């Protein structure tokens, strides 16, 4: 873990120990702050290495003892500076979407524009933007430009979110054990296994047994993932999940308990969400159990249709289909069988070393499959992706 380059847009790291994860959040928070500015006072500047602005900033950074690597990294990524009055601030890649939102503009064509033209268009929009902007400065860059009016974004301290979670989970679940966590500039997340909490899985295991499936053969463990962001990418979310098998493959269990960063949101409200974890878990596992009674006559077509419905990329989806066919063939099965097969895509991303935020996003997509009407996708004939 090279924390010397924590400023880098591509920085991401993982933590095997809970205390290391929490300590990192504390230290990262010390080098970050929030500030409020009028939206119409913000201006974007195209950043070129041979420009006078670049030369002046290098001199300023040298005089102030700042790392000029921040400037080099910005040139390699966004190539943009945020100008507020006479001050210039490097823009991190995760801030771009939030700046577009403040400017009230979007569209894929913007990415194709020359940086100078791009900046000019956004500045024309920012000139007429209403209200305040809430800026997140982190490790020498602007990481987000969010709504700063009273009804807009609410700051929920990242370190405090996880400290509350650790305190609650360890007090409430006797077998709670930290499994791992990650940090990226757009998100931080950690997973805890709730071992020894047989009550969470008893009803599900009973349903499995009643349907001829041996629970002991699945190696099931209840798991909770908590994720949050300081850049508008995520609320303070609590995800119920399962680990399955000796390799602890992740089985998402639907939508999270979610506290959005909206006006009035507080840490106390997050603590209230934590108190709902047990009930949420039982509800979510109940939805999974219901799939045991959903008969599927055309499993491959159904599996493809559901994955398309929840926007799982074809690359991973087709690999999951082929894996399912190799293991179980194409005979009729249950939606429960297919859901386990679809969940393999999460494991594929983990094996490929994808960044944590992408794995988390895939878990959300897979989890949405619990809410679809599987019968709508169970039909014969040829299905194309």
DRENVEX-883769 format. One record per residue: residue in one letter; x negated, y, z negated of N, C-alpha, C in turn. Coordinates in steps of 0.2 Angstrom, whole numbers, plus 5000, padded with zeros to 4 digits. Each point is the difference from the previous one (the first is absolute). Layout:
<gubas>
AXYZXYZXYZ/...
</gubas>
This chain:
<gubas>
X499649945000500450065000499650065000/X500050045005499550065001500450064998/X500150024994500450054998499650075002/X499450005002499750065003500350025006/X500449965003500350025006500849994999/X500250024994500750004998500450055005/X499650055002500450055004500249985007/X499749945002500149985007500749985001/X500350025006500649985002500149925000/X499549965001500149935001499949974993/X499850044995499949974994500549954997/X499949944998500549964997499649954995/X500249984995499749954995500549964997/X499749944997500549964996499749994993/X500449974996499850004993500249934997/X499549964998500249934997500250014993/X499850064997500150004992500550064999/X500550004996500450054998499750064998/X499549994995499750064997499650045005/X499749975005499650035006500550045004/X500649975001500550045004500250064997/X500249994993500350064997499450064999/X499449974999499450054999499950045006/X500149965006499950045006500550055002/X500649984998500650055001499850074996/X499849984994499850064995499550055003/X499549965003499450045003500250045006/X500449965004500250035006500550064999/X500450004995500450054998499750064998/X499450004997499650054998499850055005/X499949975006499750035006500650025005/X500650014997500650015004500450054997/X500450045003500550054997500550025005/X500650034998500550025004500050085000/X500350035005500050075001500650025004/X500350054999500650025003499950065004/X500250005007499950065004500650015004/X500150065003500550015005499949965006/X500549975003499949965006499850045006/X500250065000499950055006499350034999/X499649994995499350024999499549955002/X500349945002499549945002499950015007/X499349985002499850005007499649945001/X500049975006499649955002499450025004/X499449985000499550025004499649945003/X500050005006499649945003499350014998/X499749944998499350004997499549975005/X499650045002499549985005499350004997/X499549955001499450004997499550065002/X500150035006499650055002500350074999/X500650004996500350074999499750044995/X500250065000499750054995500349984993/X500649985000500349974994499649954997/X499849955004499749944997499350024997/X499750055004499350024997500150044994/X500550044999500150044994500249954994/X500449955002500249954995499449964997/X499649985005499449964998499550044995/X500050075002499650044995500350014994/X500750015000500350014993500049934996/X500149945003499949944996499349994997/X499550025004499350004998499950044994/X500350065000499950054994500449984994/X500649975001500449984995499849934997/X499649965003499849934998500549955002/X500450015005500549965003499749955005/X500349945001499749955004500350025007/X499550015005500250025007500349945004/X499949944996500349945003500850015001/X500350044996500750015000500150035007/X499650055002500150035007499949955005/X499549965000499849955005500649955001/X500349984994500549955000500650035003/X500250074999500550035003500050015007/X499450015003499850015007500249935003/X499849944997500149945002500749975000/X500450044997500749974999500550065003/X500350044995500550045003499750065004/X499450034999499850055003500450074999/X500350004994500450064998499850034993/X500150065000499950044993500750034999/X500150014993500650044998499850064998/X500250065003499850064998500550044995/X499850024995500550034995499650074998/X500350055003499750075000499349995003/X499450014996499450005003499649934998/X500449964997499649944998500249945005/X499549955001500149955005499949934996/X500549965001500049934996500149945006/X499549964999500049945005500749964999/X500349985005500649965000499949935001/X500349964995499949925000500649985005/X499849945003500549975004500749994998/X500049984993500749994997500450064999/X499750065001500350064999500450025006/X499849985006500250025006500850005001/X500349944998500749995001500450054995/X499750014994500350054996500050075002/X499550025004499950065003500550015006/X500149955004500550005005500750014997/X500149964994500750014997500150074998/X499550034997500150074998500150055006/X499749985005500050055006500749985004/X500349944998500749995003499949975007/X499449975001499949975007499849935000/X500149965005499849945001500049975007/X499749945001500049985007499449975002/X499949945004499449975002499650045004/X500350055004499650045005499550044996/X500150024994499650044996499349975000/X499949944999499449964999499550015007/X500450015005499650005007499750075001/X500250054996499850075001499350014998/X499750055003499350034998500150034993/X499549994996500150024993500250074999/X499750055005500150074999500850015002/X500249975005500750015002500549974995/X499849944997500349974995500150054994/X499550034998500050044994500450065001/X500050035006500350065002500849995000/X500249945002500749985000500350004993/X499649964996500249994993500050074996/X499550045002500050074996500650045002/X500250005006500650035003500649984996/X500049944998500649974996499950024993/X499450004997499950014993500150084999/X500050045005500150074999500750024998/X500549955002500750014998500249954995/X499649964997500249954995500250044994/X500549974997500350034994499749974994/X500150034994499849974994499349994998/X499849974995499449994998499749935002/X499449995000499749945001499649984994/X500049934998499649974995499449975003/X499450024998499449975003499749954995/X499849955003499649954996499350005003/X499550024995499350015002499749944996/X499649965004499749944997499349985003/X499550004996499349985002499850055006/X500150064999499850055005500450015006/X500649975001500450015006500750014998/X500450025004500750015000500349935001/X500449974996500249935001500850005001/X500350064999500750005001500350075000/X500550025004500350075000500749984999/X500350004994500749984999500450064998/X500749985000500550064998499850024993/X500050074999499850034994500550044997/X500749995002500550044997500349964994/X500450024996500349974994500449935002/X500250005006500449945002499649955004/X499450015000499549965005499749954996/X499349995001499649954998499950014992/X500049944996499950004993499349964999/X499650034997499349974998500149954995/X499849935001500049954995499349985000/X499650014994499349994999499949925002/X499549995004499949935002499749964994/X499550034997499749964994500649994995/X500450054998500549994995500549945002/X500250005007500549955002499749934999/X499349995001499849934999499849994993/X499950054996499949994993500749984996/X500550035003500749984997500149935002/X499949985006500149945003499649944996/X499450024998499649954997500249994993/X500250054996500350004994500649964999/X500550025005500649965000500049935001/X499649985006500049935002499649964995/X499550024997499649964995500449994993/X500450054999500550004994500649955001/X500250015006500749965001499949935002/X499549995004499949935003499349974997/X500149954996499549974996499449975004/X500249985006499549975005499850045005/X500150074999499850055005499250005001/X499849995007499350005001499950045007/X499550054999499850045006499749955005/X500250015007499749965005499650045005/X500150065001499650045004500350075002/X499650045003500350075002499650035005/X500250055003499750045005500150075000/X499650045003500150075001499850025007/X500450045003499850045006500350074999/X499850045004500250074999500850015001/X500349965003500750005001500449964995/X499749964996500449954996499549974995/X500349984994499649964995500649954998/X499749934999500549954998499649954996/X500449964996499749954996500649944999/X499749944999500549954999499949964993/X500549984997500049974994500449935000/X499749954998500449935000500350004993/X500649985000500449994994500049934998/X499549974999500049924998500349994993/X500349945000500349984994500750034999/X500350045005500650034999500549955004/X500249944997500449955004500750035001/X500250044996500750035001500150035006/X499450035003500150045006500149955006/X499849945000500149955005500449954999/X500349994994500449944999500649995004/X500450055002500649995004499749985007/X499550035002499849995007499749935000/X499649974995499849945000500549945000/X500650024996500649965000500349995007/X500050065004500349995006499649965005/X499350014999499649965005500149934998/X500049984994500149934998500649975003/X500650044999500649985003500049995007/X499650045004499949995007499549955002/X499749964996499549955002499350035001/X499950064997499350035000499749994994/X499449984999499649994994499750074998/X500250034995499750074998499349994998/X499849944997499349994998499550005006/X500349985006499649995006499850075003/X500450054998499950075003499550044996/X499949984994499550044996500250074999/X500650024998500350065000499850044993/X499850075001499950044995500350075001/X500450034995500350065001499450065000/X500150055004499550055001500350075001/X499750054997500250075001499550045003/X500250035006499550055003500350074998/X499550054998500250074999499650045005/X500350045004499650055005500350074999/X499550045001500250075000499550045005/X500250075001499650045004500050074998/X499550045002500050074999500150045006/X500149965005500050045007500749995004/X500549984996500750005003500149935004/X499549954999500149945004500449954996/X500150014994500349954996500350034993/X500649984998500250024993499649964995/X500250004994499849964995500449935000/X499749955003500449945002499849944996/X500549964998499949944997500349945004/X499649965002500249945005500049944996/X500649965000500049934998499749965006/X499649954998499749955005499949934996/X499849965005499849934997499349985003/X499649974996499449965003500249935001/X499849975005500249935002499349975002/X499949944997499549955001499350024997/X499549965001499450014996499650065003/X500250025006499650065003500450064999/X500649994996500450064998500250055006/X500349965005500350045005500650044998/X500150065002500550054998500649995003/X500650004996500649995003500450074997/X500150055004500450064998500749984999/X500350044995500749984998500450065001/X500050045006500450055001499850074998/X500550055000499850074998499850014993/X499650054999499750014994500550054995/X499950004994500250054996499650065002/X500350065002499750055003500250074996/X499450034998500150074998499750055005/X500450035003499750055006499750064996/X499550035004499750064997500450065002/X500650004998500550065001500150044994/X500250065001500150054994500449964994/X499750014994500349984994499749934999/X499649975004499749934998499550014995/X500049954995499650014994499749934999/X499550004996499749944997500549964996/X500450044996500549964996500549965005/X500150035005500549965005499649945003/X499450005001499649945002500049954994/X500050024994500049964994500749965000/X500550045002500749975000500049955006/X499750015005499949955006499749944997/X499550014996499649944998500549954995/X500450044997500549964995500549965004/X500050015007500549975004499649945004/X499449994999499649955003500349935000/X500249984994500349934999500649995004/X500550044999500650005004499950005007/X499550045003499950015007499749935002/X499649974996499649945003500649955000/X500449994996500549955000500550015006/X500150065001500550025006499649985006/X499450025001499649985006499949935001/X499849964995499949935001500749975002/X500550034997500749975002500150005007/X499850065003500150015008499649955004/X499449984997499649955003500449935000/X500249994994500449934999500649995004/X500350065002500649995004499849985007/X499450015002499849975007500049935000/X500049964995500049935000500649975003/X500550044999500749975003500150035007/X499650035003500150035007499749955005/X500449965003499749955005499950045007/X499449985002499850035007499949945005/X500350015005500049945006499450025005/X499850065001499550025005499550044996/X499549964996499650044996499550045003/X499749985006499550045003500350075003/X500649995003500350065003500250054994/X500349974994500250044995499450034996/X499449975000499450034997499850055004/X500050005006499750055005500550064999/X500749995000500550055000499950044994/X499949974994500050034993499350045000/X499549985002499450035000500050065005/X500350005005500150065005500450054996/X500549984997500550044996499750044995/X499549974996499650044995499450035002/X499850005007499550035003499349974998/X500049935000499349974999499750005006/X499350025001499750005006500049935003/X500050005007500049945004499449954998/X499450045000499449964999500149954994/X500250034994500049964994500749955000/X500550035003500649965000500049945004/X499750005006499949945004499549954997/X499550034997499649954996500449964994/X500450044997500449974995500549955003/X500350015006500449965003499749935002/X499450015003499649945001499849964994/X499850034995499949974994500649964997/X500550035000500749974998500149945004/X500050005007500149955004499549944999/X499450024999499549944998500149974994/X500350034995500149974993500749975000/X500550035003500749974999500449985006/X499750025006500349985006500650055002/X500549985004500550055002500749974998/X500049954995500649984998500450054996/X500749994999500350044996499850014993/X500050064997499750014993500550054996/X499750034995500450054997499650075001/X500450054999499750075000499450014995/X500149964994499550004995499349975003/X500049955004499449975003499750055004/X500450045004499850055005499750064996/X500350024995499750054996499349994998/X499949944997499349984998499650005006/X500249985006499650005006499850075002/X500550055000499950075002499550034995/X500049984994499650034994499249995002/X499949955004499349985002499650065003/X500450055003499750055003499650054995/X500350004994499650044995499349974998/X500049935000499449974999499550015005/X500350005007499550015005499750075000/X500350054998499750064999499550004995/X500149974994499549994995499449975002/X500149945004499449965002499650045005/X500350055004499750045005499750064997/X500050014994499750054996500350075001/X500750005002500350065001500050054994/X500150065001500050054994500649994996/X500050014993500549994996500750035002/X500050065002500650045002500349965006/X499749975004500349965006500349944997/X499649964996500349944997500750024996/X499950054996500650034997500650015004/X499950045006500550015005500349945003/X499649955001500249945003500549964995/X499850004993500449974995500750035000/X500050075001500750035000500449985006/X499749995006500349985006500349934999/X499649964997500249934999500650004995/X499950044995500550004995500750025002/X500050045006500650025003500449955003/X499649945002500449945003500549974995/X499950014993500549974996500750035001/X500050065002500650045001500449995007/X499749965004500350005007500549945000/X500550005005500449955001499749955005/X499749944997499649955004500449975005/X500749994999500449975005500050045007/X499950074999500050045006499549985005/X499549964998499449995004499949925001/X500549974998500049925001500449985006/X499650005006500449985006499549975004/X500349965005499649965005499750045005/X499649985005499850035006499350034998/X499750045006499450024999500050074997/X499550014995500050074997499350035002/X500050065002499350035002499950054995/X499350014998499850054995500050075004/
</gubas>
